[in-house]
Each structure stands twice: as structure tokens, then as C-alpha cells.
Amino acid sequence: MRTALLSYSHHGRGMAGTTRDLGHEIVAVMDAEQGPRQQLADEFNCPAYSTAGECLDASRPDAVLVAGKHTEMPAHVRACAERGLPFLLDKPFADCADRLRPAAELCKERGVFSALTLPNRGTELVDTVQRMIDDGSFGDLVLYNSRLNNGPPSRYDPTPSAWHNDATISGGGCWATESAHGIDTYLQFVGDKPVTAVGGVISNSMYAREVEDVAVGVLRTDDGVTGIVESGYSYPSGARAGDHSFRFIGTKATVLQRYDQQGNRVTEVHTTEGVTFHEESPHTRGMKEIMRRALVAIEEGRSSFSPDVGHAVRILEIQDAVYALARANPMTNGPHPLGAPGAV
């Protein structure tokens, strides 16, 4: 397929590289800033544009890869919706739900295909839990816990993604950028049940920057399924990609994922009959797999995909609710001054 990329970052450059690796052509790229725009043009050897509309009108792609600054991405989504172009959407989607919602509603109204590139959906871990739920060996989900703790915010400073550390653009720090992964997996397994944010903490105690470096959200469904989602910028750079883990507790089994001494991910399945271990490499499936599935769906002419841009709004609503709880109490934010998010 002929694809176009809207914006270098957050993961735009990587999305385009993965799309090319999957056998598709990058026919046009876009970024509002000259430096990143030229980097994309050089890397993918194609025309580059400064606006989404100009890029899409000139290239007429079969599919669009949507990335960008938190506050820009809803406009990119709208550009795809107005032209009826199917698109893959990178997280963090937007800086708040209110900014994305109108564009998401336009997509629904016009029947525009959208797919979120959330890598947990393409992992063996999630497949294992789903298989156990389907065959009855997991029972009912009681507690979900995830941690995604990456390197410090300074890793963004020398890159085209430095705006991550400006709360008026990003809406915040690690919670705004990383929590979508953990929230999405929780929502994947609780389905359409209403979810309430019952607790939230955002802290910038480690680096004293205007964006948080540690965050925890506590979620709850009406029937008592608890979700604890942790995100952070507090892992020491250079050792590994970060400190990541999962825990799914069911009425019949517990599934955990963590690292072995070599840095490989190990999934443990605990039941009354014992413990089994399943190893997978650090880079198995994930982002490439979920992008492959979405691009295949577009090629096959499917009308929908899960998760889609409407699901992105739901994730952002939960992010916003946790932020509201944390910001309302001086004991659950700071201790240093945090930047105020931009207004819609």
C-alpha cells in the first residue's frame, strides 16, 4: 500500500520504518518543523510537506500513519476523517479527551477506519491471558497491575520530541505519555464496563521538572475489578529499556510477567497445580505486530478495528480523571511546581 506519515514524533519516524519493513511504500511525509521534516524526507526519500492537508491532498495515500505533538494530533485525525482516509494512530493521541473527541466523532459519523498502535495488543502475554479466559482456566479478573517505567525526561531534550517536557503541549509527563498502554490493557479485559478513577498520584520528586516523573492511577469497575496503572520516567538510562511488569489476578489463576537476568521477558502462570514459565525475547511482536494487523485490515477493506479512535477518547478520559484527582490534593502531586496543561 501507499502510505503517508503525519509528523516525526512521538513515534512517527519509527511507525514509518516499521510500515516500510512490512512491505509498504512511504509516499509522503509531513512535519510542521523544518528540521524533522527534512530528516523524514531524507530517510524515506519522498516529498515532505508542512501541513497534514497539503500532504494528504498531494499524495493521495491508501493509508495514513498519524503521530505528532499531543496538541496537534486531533487536527491530523480530522484531516484524515475529512478525506475519508483510513489511518493508524499513535499514542498519546492528544493532551486531553476534550481535544480529541470532536475529531473522533467525525470519524464515527463518516465511517472512517482507524486503528490504535498499542503494542500490548500484539504480545504473547495478552494472548495467553485471553486464551485462559476463553478456556475458563483463568476465571474472572479481580486485579490488574502494570508498570511502565522508562528513562528520565532528559532523554527527550536533544530530540525532535523535546516538547514532551512542556506541559502546555503534552498535558503532563509520564502519565500523559506512557499510561495509555496500561490503561488500554485494563480496558481490553474489562470490556465496555464503566470505569471510575478512584485514586491518583503524580510526583516530580526525582527530577523537579514541570512534568511528573512518577505516576499511579487506581481504577475500578462497578463489579469490583481493580486496575493499578503505574508509569514513570525514573529508570536509570542505559541499563535496559526500562522497568516493565504486568500482573493479572483471576479467581482461578495468576499471570505475571517480568525479566530474567538476561533481560528476556518471562511470563509465569500460577495455578493450584503449580507454576509454568514461558520466555519471550525483549522485542517479540508488540508494535510491529499490531501495525501489521491494522494494515492487513485496511488492505482487506474491513470497516473497523479494535481498538479505534473512539477507544483513544476513553483512554484519555481515564487519564484526565486520574490527573484531576491527583491535582486536587497537594499530597498527591508535586512536591515541586508542576506546569499547567494547555487549555482546549
C-alpha positions as a Markdown table, in Angstrom:
| # | Residue | x | y | z |
|---|---|---|---|---|
| 1 | Met | 0.0 | 0.0 | 0.0 |
| 2 | Arg | 0.9 | 3.6 | -0.5 |
| 3 | Thr | 1.2 | 5.3 | 3.0 |
| 4 | Ala | 1.8 | 8.8 | 4.2 |
| 5 | Leu | 3.3 | 9.8 | 7.6 |
| 6 | Leu | 2.0 | 12.8 | 9.6 |
| 7 | Ser | 4.7 | 14.0 | 11.9 |
| 8 | Tyr | 8.1 | 12.8 | 13.1 |
| 9 | Ser | 7.3 | 12.2 | 16.7 |
| 10 | His | 6.2 | 10.8 | 19.2 |
| 11 | His | 6.8 | 7.5 | 17.3 |
| 12 | Gly | 6.1 | 8.7 | 13.8 |
| 13 | Arg | 9.6 | 8.0 | 12.3 |
| 14 | Gly | 9.5 | 4.5 | 13.9 |
| 15 | Met | 6.0 | 3.9 | 12.6 |
| 16 | Ala | 7.1 | 4.7 | 9.0 |
| 17 | Gly | 10.2 | 2.5 | 9.3 |
| 18 | Thr | 8.0 | -0.4 | 10.6 |
| 19 | Thr | 5.5 | 0.2 | 7.8 |
| 20 | Arg | 8.3 | 0.0 | 5.2 |
| 21 | Asp | 9.7 | -3.1 | 6.8 |
| 22 | Leu | 6.2 | -4.7 | 6.4 |
| 23 | Gly | 6.4 | -4.1 | 2.7 |
| 24 | His | 4.5 | -0.9 | 2.2 |
| 25 | Glu | 5.6 | 2.3 | 0.5 |
| 26 | Ile | 6.1 | 5.7 | 2.2 |
| 27 | Val | 5.0 | 8.1 | -0.5 |
| 28 | Ala | 4.9 | 11.4 | 1.6 |
| 29 | Val | 5.8 | 12.7 | 5.0 |
| 30 | Met | 4.8 | 15.8 | 6.9 |
| 31 | Asp | 6.1 | 17.8 | 9.9 |
| 32 | Ala | 5.4 | 21.4 | 10.8 |
| 33 | Glu | 9.1 | 21.9 | 11.7 |
| 34 | Gln | 11.7 | 22.1 | 9.1 |
| 35 | Gly | 14.4 | 20.0 | 10.8 |
| 36 | Pro | 12.3 | 16.9 | 11.5 |
| 37 | Arg | 10.6 | 17.3 | 8.1 |
| 38 | Gln | 13.9 | 17.2 | 6.3 |
| 39 | Gln | 15.1 | 14.2 | 8.3 |
| 40 | Leu | 11.9 | 12.3 | 7.2 |
| 41 | Ala | 12.3 | 13.4 | 3.6 |
| 42 | Asp | 15.9 | 12.2 | 3.6 |
| 43 | Glu | 15.2 | 8.9 | 5.3 |
| 44 | Phe | 12.2 | 7.9 | 3.3 |
| 45 | Asn | 13.2 | 9.5 | 0.0 |
| 46 | Cys | 9.9 | 11.1 | -0.7 |
| 47 | Pro | 8.2 | 14.5 | -0.8 |
| 48 | Ala | 7.8 | 16.4 | 2.5 |
| 49 | Tyr | 5.1 | 18.8 | 3.5 |
| 50 | Ser | 4.5 | 21.3 | 6.3 |
| 51 | Thr | 0.7 | 20.7 | 6.8 |
| 52 | Ala | -1.4 | 17.5 | 7.0 |
| 53 | Gly | -3.9 | 18.7 | 4.4 |
| 54 | Glu | -1.3 | 19.5 | 1.9 |
| 55 | Cys | 0.5 | 16.2 | 2.4 |
| 56 | Leu | -2.7 | 14.1 | 2.0 |
| 57 | Asp | -4.1 | 16.0 | -0.9 |
| 58 | Ala | -0.8 | 15.8 | -2.9 |
| 59 | Ser | 0.0 | 12.1 | -2.1 |
| 60 | Arg | -3.5 | 10.6 | -2.0 |
| 61 | Pro | -2.3 | 7.6 | 0.1 |
| 62 | Asp | -4.1 | 4.3 | 0.7 |
| 63 | Ala | -3.5 | 4.7 | 4.5 |
| 64 | Val | -2.1 | 7.3 | 6.9 |
| 65 | Leu | 0.3 | 7.0 | 9.8 |
| 66 | Val | -0.7 | 9.6 | 12.4 |
| 67 | Ala | 1.7 | 10.8 | 15.0 |
| 68 | Gly | 2.8 | 14.2 | 16.4 |
| 69 | Lys | 2.6 | 16.5 | 19.4 |
| 70 | His | -0.2 | 15.8 | 21.8 |
| 71 | Thr | -2.0 | 19.1 | 20.9 |
| 72 | Glu | -1.5 | 18.6 | 17.1 |
| 73 | Met | -2.8 | 15.0 | 16.7 |
| 74 | Pro | -6.5 | 15.7 | 16.8 |
| 75 | Ala | -6.1 | 18.0 | 13.8 |
| 76 | His | -4.2 | 15.3 | 11.9 |
| 77 | Val | -7.1 | 12.9 | 12.7 |
| 78 | Arg | -9.6 | 15.4 | 11.4 |
| 79 | Ala | -7.6 | 15.8 | 8.2 |
| 80 | Cys | -7.9 | 12.0 | 7.6 |
| 81 | Ala | -11.6 | 12.0 | 8.5 |
| 82 | Glu | -12.4 | 14.8 | 6.2 |
| 83 | Arg | -10.8 | 13.0 | 3.3 |
| 84 | Gly | -12.2 | 9.5 | 4.2 |
| 85 | Leu | -8.6 | 8.1 | 4.6 |
| 86 | Pro | -8.0 | 5.1 | 6.9 |
| 87 | Phe | -5.4 | 5.7 | 9.5 |
| 88 | Leu | -3.2 | 4.2 | 12.2 |
| 89 | Leu | -3.0 | 6.4 | 15.3 |
| 90 | Asp | 0.0 | 6.6 | 17.6 |
| 91 | Lys | -0.4 | 7.3 | 21.3 |
| 92 | Pro | -0.5 | 9.6 | 23.3 |
| 93 | Phe | -3.4 | 10.6 | 20.9 |
| 94 | Ala | -3.9 | 14.1 | 22.5 |
| 95 | Asp | -3.3 | 16.1 | 25.6 |
| 96 | Cys | -6.8 | 15.6 | 26.9 |
| 97 | Ala | -10.1 | 13.8 | 25.8 |
| 98 | Asp | -11.9 | 17.1 | 25.0 |
| 99 | Arg | -9.4 | 17.9 | 22.3 |
| 100 | Leu | -9.7 | 14.6 | 20.5 |
| 101 | Arg | -13.4 | 13.9 | 21.0 |
| 102 | Pro | -14.7 | 16.1 | 18.1 |
| 103 | Ala | -12.4 | 14.5 | 15.6 |
| 104 | Ala | -13.2 | 11.0 | 16.9 |
| 105 | Glu | -16.9 | 11.8 | 16.5 |
| 106 | Leu | -16.3 | 12.9 | 12.9 |
| 107 | Cys | -14.6 | 9.6 | 12.2 |
| 108 | Lys | -17.6 | 7.7 | 13.5 |
| 109 | Glu | -20.1 | 9.8 | 11.7 |
| 110 | Arg | -18.3 | 9.3 | 8.3 |
| 111 | Gly | -17.3 | 5.6 | 8.9 |
| 112 | Val | -13.6 | 6.3 | 8.6 |
| 113 | Phe | -11.4 | 3.3 | 9.6 |
| 114 | Ser | -9.0 | 3.9 | 12.5 |
| 115 | Ala | -6.6 | 1.7 | 14.4 |
| 116 | Leu | -4.6 | 2.5 | 17.6 |
| 117 | Thr | -1.0 | 1.2 | 17.5 |
| 118 | Leu | -0.9 | 0.0 | 21.1 |
| 119 | Pro | 1.8 | -2.7 | 21.3 |
| 120 | Asn | 0.4 | -4.7 | 24.3 |
| 121 | Arg | -2.3 | -5.8 | 22.0 |
| 122 | Gly | 0.3 | -7.7 | 19.9 |
| 123 | Thr | 2.1 | -9.5 | 22.7 |
| 124 | Glu | 2.1 | -13.2 | 23.6 |
| 125 | Leu | 1.3 | -12.2 | 27.2 |
| 126 | Val | -2.0 | -10.7 | 26.3 |
| 127 | Asp | -2.7 | -13.6 | 24.0 |
| 128 | Thr | -2.0 | -16.0 | 26.9 |
| 129 | Val | -4.4 | -14.2 | 29.3 |
| 130 | Gln | -7.1 | -14.1 | 26.7 |
| 131 | Arg | -6.7 | -17.8 | 25.8 |
| 132 | Met | -7.0 | -18.7 | 29.5 |
| 133 | Ile | -10.1 | -16.5 | 29.9 |
| 134 | Asp | -11.7 | -18.2 | 26.9 |
| 135 | Asp | -11.0 | -21.7 | 28.1 |
| 136 | Gly | -12.1 | -21.0 | 31.6 |
| 137 | Ser | -8.7 | -21.7 | 33.3 |
| 138 | Phe | -8.2 | -18.0 | 34.4 |
| 139 | Gly | -11.6 | -17.4 | 35.9 |
| 140 | Asp | -12.8 | -13.9 | 36.4 |
| 141 | Leu | -10.4 | -11.0 | 36.5 |
| 142 | Val | -10.1 | -9.5 | 40.0 |
| 143 | Leu | -6.9 | -7.3 | 39.9 |
| 144 | Tyr | -4.8 | -5.9 | 37.0 |
| 145 | Asn | -1.5 | -4.2 | 37.7 |
| 146 | Ser | 1.0 | -2.8 | 35.2 |
| 147 | Arg | 4.2 | -0.8 | 35.4 |
| 148 | Leu | 5.9 | 1.1 | 32.5 |
| 149 | Asn | 8.8 | 2.9 | 33.9 |
| 150 | Asn | 11.2 | 4.4 | 31.3 |
| 151 | Gly | 14.3 | 6.6 | 31.4 |
| 152 | Pro | 14.4 | 10.2 | 32.6 |
| 153 | Pro | 12.6 | 13.1 | 30.8 |
| 154 | Ser | 16.0 | 14.5 | 29.8 |
| 155 | Arg | 16.2 | 11.8 | 27.1 |
| 156 | Tyr | 13.7 | 13.9 | 25.1 |
| 157 | Asp | 15.7 | 17.2 | 25.4 |
| 158 | Pro | 18.1 | 16.8 | 22.4 |
| 159 | Thr | 15.5 | 15.2 | 20.1 |
| 160 | Pro | 12.6 | 16.5 | 18.0 |
| 161 | Ser | 10.4 | 15.2 | 20.8 |
| 162 | Ala | 11.7 | 17.8 | 23.4 |
| 163 | Trp | 8.1 | 19.2 | 23.6 |
| 164 | His | 7.2 | 16.2 | 25.8 |
| 165 | Asn | 8.6 | 18.2 | 28.7 |
| 166 | Asp | 6.3 | 21.2 | 28.0 |
| 167 | Ala | 3.1 | 20.6 | 29.8 |
| 168 | Thr | 1.2 | 23.1 | 27.7 |
| 169 | Ile | 1.8 | 20.8 | 24.7 |
| 170 | Ser | 1.9 | 17.3 | 26.3 |
| 171 | Gly | -0.6 | 17.9 | 29.1 |
| 172 | Gly | 1.9 | 16.4 | 31.6 |
| 173 | Gly | 4.8 | 13.9 | 31.9 |
| 174 | Cys | 5.0 | 10.2 | 32.2 |
| 175 | Trp | 1.2 | 9.8 | 32.9 |
| 176 | Ala | 0.3 | 11.8 | 29.7 |
| 177 | Thr | 2.8 | 9.9 | 27.6 |
| 178 | Glu | 3.1 | 6.3 | 28.9 |
| 179 | Ser | -0.1 | 5.4 | 30.9 |
| 180 | Ala | -2.2 | 4.7 | 27.7 |
| 181 | His | -0.5 | 1.3 | 27.5 |
| 182 | Gly | -1.5 | 0.1 | 30.9 |
| 183 | Ile | -5.0 | 1.7 | 30.7 |
| 184 | Asp | -5.6 | 0.1 | 27.3 |
| 185 | Thr | -4.8 | -3.4 | 28.6 |
| 186 | Tyr | -7.0 | -2.9 | 31.6 |
| 187 | Leu | -9.9 | -1.8 | 29.3 |
| 188 | Gln | -9.2 | -4.7 | 26.9 |
| 189 | Phe | -10.1 | -7.2 | 29.7 |
| 190 | Val | -12.9 | -5.3 | 31.4 |
| 191 | Gly | -14.6 | -4.5 | 28.1 |
| 192 | Asp | -17.4 | -1.9 | 28.0 |
| 193 | Lys | -17.9 | -1.8 | 31.8 |
| 194 | Pro | -17.9 | 1.7 | 33.2 |
| 195 | Val | -14.6 | 2.6 | 34.8 |
| 196 | Thr | -14.1 | 5.0 | 37.6 |
| 197 | Ala | -10.8 | 6.6 | 38.7 |
| 198 | Val | -10.7 | 6.2 | 42.4 |
| 199 | Gly | -7.1 | 7.3 | 43.1 |
| 200 | Gly | -4.2 | 9.2 | 41.5 |
| 201 | Val | -0.7 | 10.4 | 42.4 |
| 202 | Ile | 1.7 | 12.4 | 40.2 |
| 203 | Ser | 5.1 | 13.2 | 41.5 |
| 204 | Asn | 8.1 | 15.2 | 40.2 |
| 205 | Ser | 10.2 | 14.5 | 43.3 |
| 206 | Met | 13.0 | 12.8 | 41.3 |
| 207 | Tyr | 13.9 | 15.5 | 38.7 |
| 208 | Ala | 12.0 | 18.5 | 40.0 |
| 209 | Arg | 10.9 | 19.4 | 36.4 |
| 210 | Glu | 7.5 | 20.8 | 35.5 |
| 211 | Val | 6.3 | 17.4 | 34.3 |
| 212 | Glu | 5.8 | 14.4 | 36.6 |
| 213 | Asp | 8.3 | 11.6 | 36.7 |
| 214 | Val | 6.3 | 9.0 | 38.6 |
| 215 | Ala | 2.5 | 8.5 | 38.4 |
| 216 | Val | 0.0 | 5.9 | 39.7 |
| 217 | Gly | -3.7 | 5.6 | 38.8 |
| 218 | Val | -6.2 | 3.3 | 40.6 |
| 219 | Leu | -9.2 | 2.3 | 38.6 |
| 220 | Arg | -12.3 | 0.4 | 39.5 |
| 221 | Thr | -15.3 | -1.1 | 37.7 |
| 222 | Asp | -18.8 | -1.3 | 39.3 |
| 223 | Asp | -18.4 | -5.0 | 39.8 |
| 224 | Gly | -15.0 | -4.6 | 41.6 |
| 225 | Val | -12.3 | -5.2 | 39.0 |
| 226 | Thr | -9.4 | -3.1 | 40.2 |
| 227 | Gly | -6.7 | -1.7 | 38.0 |
| 228 | Ile | -3.4 | -0.2 | 39.2 |
| 229 | Val | -1.5 | 1.5 | 36.4 |
| 230 | Glu | 2.0 | 2.9 | 37.1 |
| 231 | Ser | 4.1 | 4.9 | 34.7 |
| 232 | Gly | 7.4 | 6.6 | 35.2 |
| 233 | Tyr | 10.4 | 8.4 | 33.9 |
| 234 | Ser | 12.6 | 7.2 | 36.8 |
| 235 | Tyr | 14.5 | 4.3 | 35.4 |
| 236 | Pro | 18.3 | 4.8 | 35.1 |
| 237 | Ser | 19.1 | 5.2 | 31.4 |
| 238 | Gly | 21.5 | 2.8 | 29.8 |
| 239 | Ala | 20.9 | -0.4 | 31.8 |
| 240 | Arg | 17.8 | -1.7 | 29.9 |
| 241 | Ala | 14.9 | -0.1 | 28.1 |
| 242 | Gly | 13.1 | 0.3 | 31.4 |
| 243 | Asp | 11.4 | -1.4 | 34.3 |
| 244 | His | 8.2 | -3.0 | 33.0 |
| 245 | Ser | 5.9 | -5.6 | 34.5 |
| 246 | Phe | 2.4 | -7.0 | 34.5 |
| 247 | Arg | 0.1 | -8.9 | 36.9 |
| 248 | Phe | -3.3 | -10.4 | 36.2 |
| 249 | Ile | -5.1 | -12.0 | 39.1 |
| 250 | Gly | -8.1 | -14.1 | 38.4 |
| 251 | Thr | -10.3 | -16.3 | 40.5 |
| 252 | Lys | -8.5 | -19.4 | 39.2 |
| 253 | Ala | -5.0 | -18.3 | 38.2 |
| 254 | Thr | -2.4 | -15.5 | 38.4 |
| 255 | Val | -0.3 | -14.5 | 35.4 |
| 256 | Leu | 2.8 | -12.4 | 35.9 |
| 257 | Gln | 5.4 | -11.0 | 33.5 |
| 258 | Arg | 8.8 | -9.7 | 34.5 |
| 259 | Tyr | 12.5 | -10.0 | 33.4 |
| 260 | Asp | 15.1 | -12.7 | 33.8 |
| 261 | Gln | 18.8 | -12.0 | 34.3 |
| 262 | Gln | 19.4 | -11.7 | 30.6 |
| 263 | Gly | 16.7 | -9.1 | 30.2 |
| 264 | Asn | 14.3 | -11.5 | 28.5 |
| 265 | Arg | 10.6 | -11.3 | 29.4 |
| 266 | Val | 9.3 | -14.3 | 31.3 |
| 267 | Thr | 5.6 | -15.0 | 31.8 |
| 268 | Glu | 4.6 | -17.0 | 34.8 |
| 269 | Val | 1.3 | -18.8 | 35.0 |
| 270 | His | 0.4 | -19.7 | 38.6 |
| 271 | Thr | -2.5 | -22.1 | 39.4 |
| 272 | Thr | -3.3 | -24.6 | 42.2 |
| 273 | Glu | -1.5 | -27.2 | 40.1 |
| 274 | Gly | 1.8 | -25.3 | 40.0 |
| 275 | Val | 3.7 | -22.7 | 38.1 |
| 276 | Thr | 4.7 | -22.8 | 34.4 |
| 277 | Phe | 7.2 | -20.4 | 32.7 |
| 278 | His | 7.2 | -19.0 | 29.2 |
| 279 | Glu | 10.1 | -17.0 | 27.9 |
| 280 | Glu | 10.0 | -14.5 | 25.0 |
| 281 | Ser | 12.6 | -12.1 | 23.7 |
| 282 | Pro | 12.6 | -8.4 | 24.7 |
| 283 | His | 11.5 | -7.4 | 21.1 |
| 284 | Thr | 8.9 | -10.1 | 20.3 |
| 285 | Arg | 5.9 | -8.9 | 18.4 |
| 286 | Gly | 4.4 | -5.8 | 20.1 |
| 287 | Met | 4.3 | -2.6 | 17.9 |
| 288 | Lys | 5.2 | -4.4 | 14.7 |
| 289 | Glu | 2.5 | -7.0 | 15.2 |
| 290 | Ile | -0.3 | -4.6 | 16.0 |
| 291 | Met | 0.7 | -2.4 | 13.0 |
| 292 | Arg | 0.7 | -5.5 | 10.7 |
| 293 | Arg | -2.8 | -6.4 | 11.8 |
| 294 | Ala | -4.1 | -2.9 | 11.2 |
| 295 | Leu | -2.5 | -2.6 | 7.8 |
| 296 | Val | -3.8 | -6.0 | 6.8 |
| 297 | Ala | -7.3 | -4.9 | 7.9 |
| 298 | Ile | -7.1 | -1.8 | 5.6 |
| 299 | Glu | -5.8 | -4.0 | 2.7 |
| 300 | Glu | -8.8 | -6.3 | 3.2 |
| 301 | Gly | -11.2 | -3.4 | 3.2 |
| 302 | Arg | -12.5 | -4.0 | 6.7 |
| 303 | Ser | -14.7 | -1.3 | 8.1 |
| 304 | Ser | -13.5 | -1.3 | 11.7 |
| 305 | Phe | -10.6 | -2.3 | 14.0 |
| 306 | Ser | -10.3 | -2.7 | 17.8 |
| 307 | Pro | -9.0 | -0.5 | 19.3 |
| 308 | Asp | -10.0 | 2.5 | 17.3 |
| 309 | Val | -10.0 | 6.3 | 17.8 |
| 310 | Gly | -13.2 | 6.1 | 20.0 |
| 311 | His | -11.2 | 3.9 | 22.3 |
| 312 | Ala | -8.5 | 6.5 | 22.4 |
| 313 | Val | -11.0 | 9.0 | 23.8 |
| 314 | Arg | -12.0 | 6.6 | 26.5 |
| 315 | Ile | -8.3 | 6.1 | 27.5 |
| 316 | Leu | -7.8 | 9.9 | 27.6 |
| 317 | Glu | -10.9 | 10.3 | 29.7 |
| 318 | Ile | -9.4 | 8.0 | 32.3 |
| 319 | Gln | -6.0 | 9.8 | 32.1 |
| 320 | Asp | -7.8 | 13.1 | 32.7 |
| 321 | Ala | -9.8 | 11.7 | 35.6 |
| 322 | Val | -6.6 | 10.5 | 37.4 |
| 323 | Tyr | -4.9 | 13.8 | 36.7 |
| 324 | Ala | -7.9 | 15.7 | 38.2 |
| 325 | Leu | -7.8 | 13.5 | 41.4 |
| 326 | Ala | -4.0 | 14.0 | 41.7 |
| 327 | Arg | -4.0 | 17.7 | 41.1 |
| 328 | Ala | -6.8 | 18.4 | 43.5 |
| 329 | Asn | -4.8 | 17.5 | 46.6 |
| 330 | Pro | -1.3 | 18.9 | 47.5 |
| 331 | Met | -0.5 | 15.5 | 49.0 |
| 332 | Thr | -1.0 | 13.7 | 45.6 |
| 333 | Asn | 1.1 | 16.0 | 43.3 |
| 334 | Gly | 4.4 | 17.8 | 43.4 |
| 335 | Pro | 6.3 | 18.4 | 45.6 |
| 336 | His | 7.9 | 20.8 | 43.2 |
| 337 | Pro | 5.8 | 23.2 | 41.0 |
| 338 | Leu | 4.2 | 21.3 | 38.0 |
| 339 | Gly | 3.4 | 23.0 | 34.7 |
| 340 | Ala | -0.3 | 23.7 | 34.0 |
| 341 | Pro | -1.7 | 21.8 | 31.0 |
| 342 | Gly | -2.8 | 23.9 | 28.0 |
| 343 | Ala | -6.4 | 25.0 | 27.6 |
| 344 | Val | -8.6 | 23.4 | 24.9 |
